[in-house]
């Protein structure tokens, strides 16, 4: 799930970069890129995958 969110954030960042858009001073290309990288990191950690390495 986090991989799909990351892909969506990267697409939005690309569109914002190409169009030169920014939503206020908070949502910028850098913010969307950082949020996308966070989602990729969470995905690679296995968060939200439904399994845990600590289960016995």
GROMACS elastic network, one bead per residue, 0.5 to 0.9 nm:
[ bonds ]
;  ai    aj funct       b0    kb
    1     4     6  0.53450   500
    1     5     6  0.65033   500
    1     6     6  0.87130   500
    1    43     6  0.75499   500
    1    48     6  0.71083   500
    1    49     6  0.78913   500
    2     5     6  0.50168   500
    2     6     6  0.60293   500
    2     7     6  0.85620   500
    2    36     6  0.88781   500
    2    38     6  0.89980   500
    2    39     6  0.52276   500
    2    40     6  0.65262   500
    2    41     6  0.87315   500
    2    42     6  0.67755   500
    2    43     6  0.52651   500
    2    44     6  0.89680   500
    2    47     6  0.81044   500
    2    48     6  0.75975   500
    3     6     6  0.50122   500
    3     7     6  0.61651   500
    3     8     6  0.86359   500
    3    36     6  0.86317   500
    3    39     6  0.65442   500
    3    40     6  0.58333   500
    3    42     6  0.85534   500
    3    43     6  0.59347   500
    3    44     6  0.86634   500
    4     7     6  0.50793   500
    4     8     6  0.62248   500
    4     9     6  0.86426   500
    4    39     6  0.87554   500
    5     8     6  0.50943   500
    5     9     6  0.61814   500
    5    10     6  0.86412   500
    5    36     6  0.72906   500
    5    39     6  0.68204   500
    5    40     6  0.85946   500
    6     9     6  0.50734   500
    6    10     6  0.61529   500
    6    11     6  0.86003   500
    6    33     6  0.86537   500
    6    35     6  0.73876   500
    6    37     6  0.68940   500
    6    38     6  0.79062   500
    6    39     6  0.52633   500
    6    40     6  0.59755   500
    6    43     6  0.89387   500
    7    10     6  0.51208   500
    7    11     6  0.61811   500
    7    12     6  0.86292   500
    7    36     6  0.70701   500
    7    39     6  0.89580   500
    7    40     6  0.86853   500
    8    11     6  0.51151   500
    8    12     6  0.62027   500
    8    13     6  0.85851   500
    8    36     6  0.80225   500
    9    12     6  0.50720   500
    9    13     6  0.60980   500
    9    14     6  0.85944   500
    9    32     6  0.56882   500
    9    33     6  0.68666   500
    9    35     6  0.71226   500
    9    36     6  0.53601   500
   10    14     6  0.61291   500
   10    15     6  0.86303   500
   10    29     6  0.88965   500
   10    32     6  0.67752   500
   10    33     6  0.60569   500
   10    35     6  0.87356   500
   10    36     6  0.59928   500
   10    37     6  0.87094   500
   11    14     6  0.50468   500
   11    15     6  0.62090   500
   11    16     6  0.85579   500
   12    15     6  0.50895   500
   12    16     6  0.60491   500
   12    17     6  0.84792   500
   12    29     6  0.81538   500
   12    32     6  0.72913   500
   12    33     6  0.89247   500
   13    16     6  0.50688   500
   13    17     6  0.60440   500
   13    18     6  0.86019   500
   13    28     6  0.76603   500
   13    30     6  0.76995   500
   13    31     6  0.83908   500
   13    32     6  0.55374   500
   13    33     6  0.62516   500
   13    36     6  0.89615   500
   14    17     6  0.50466   500
   14    18     6  0.61255   500
   14    19     6  0.85010   500
   14    29     6  0.75644   500
   14    33     6  0.89475   500
   15    18     6  0.51769   500
   15    19     6  0.59748   500
   15    20     6  0.81320   500
   15    21     6  0.80907   500
   15    29     6  0.89364   500
   16    19     6  0.52238   500
   16    20     6  0.55519   500
   16    22     6  0.66712   500
   16    28     6  0.76797   500
   16    29     6  0.63027   500
   17    20     6  0.50895   500
   17    21     6  0.66693   500
   17    22     6  0.86433   500
   17    28     6  0.87390   500
   17    29     6  0.62614   500
   18    21     6  0.79739   500
   21    28     6  0.77718   500
   21    29     6  0.83854   500
   22    25     6  0.71468   500
   22    26     6  0.82540   500
   22    27     6  0.62395   500
   22    28     6  0.51292   500
   22    29     6  0.73666   500
   23    26     6  0.68238   500
   23    27     6  0.51810   500
   23    28     6  0.65490   500
   24    27     6  0.63030   500
   24    28     6  0.77715   500
   25    28     6  0.67972   500
   26    31     6  0.73206   500
   27    30     6  0.80294   500
   27    31     6  0.57839   500
   27    32     6  0.68415   500
   28    31     6  0.51464   500
   28    32     6  0.63069   500
   28    33     6  0.85776   500
   29    32     6  0.52285   500
   29    33     6  0.60798   500
   29    34     6  0.85738   500
   30    33     6  0.50472   500
   30    34     6  0.60631   500
   30    35     6  0.85354   500
   31    34     6  0.51577   500
   31    35     6  0.61390   500
   31    36     6  0.85267   500
   32    35     6  0.50917   500
   32    36     6  0.60646   500
   32    37     6  0.86387   500
   33    37     6  0.62197   500
   33    38     6  0.86285   500
   34    37     6  0.50951   500
   34    38     6  0.62055   500
   34    39     6  0.86983   500
   35    38     6  0.50224   500
   35    39     6  0.62888   500
   35    40     6  0.87045   500
   36    39     6  0.51208   500
   36    40     6  0.62622   500
   36    41     6  0.86674   500
   37    41     6  0.61495   500
   37    42     6  0.86037   500
   38    41     6  0.50829   500
   38    42     6  0.62130   500
   38    43     6  0.85779   500
   39    42     6  0.50442   500
   39    43     6  0.60712   500
   39    44     6  0.85996   500
   40    44     6  0.61593   500
   40    45     6  0.85903   500
   41    44     6  0.51302   500
   41    45     6  0.61985   500
   41    46     6  0.87708   500
   42    45     6  0.50486   500
   42    46     6  0.64285   500
   42    47     6  0.55187   500
   42    48     6  0.82463   500
   43    46     6  0.52074   500
   43    47     6  0.58176   500
   43    48     6  0.75014   500
   43    49     6  0.79138   500
   44    47     6  0.76677   500
   46    49     6  0.54018   500
   46    50     6  0.81228   500
   46    51     6  0.76058   500
   46    52     6  0.79207   500
   47    50     6  0.76869   500
   47    51     6  0.82964   500
   47    52     6  0.85027   500
   48    51     6  0.78301   500
   49    52     6  0.82639   500
   51    54     6  0.88112   500
   51    55     6  0.80113   500
   52    55     6  0.57355   500
   53    56     6  0.84117   500
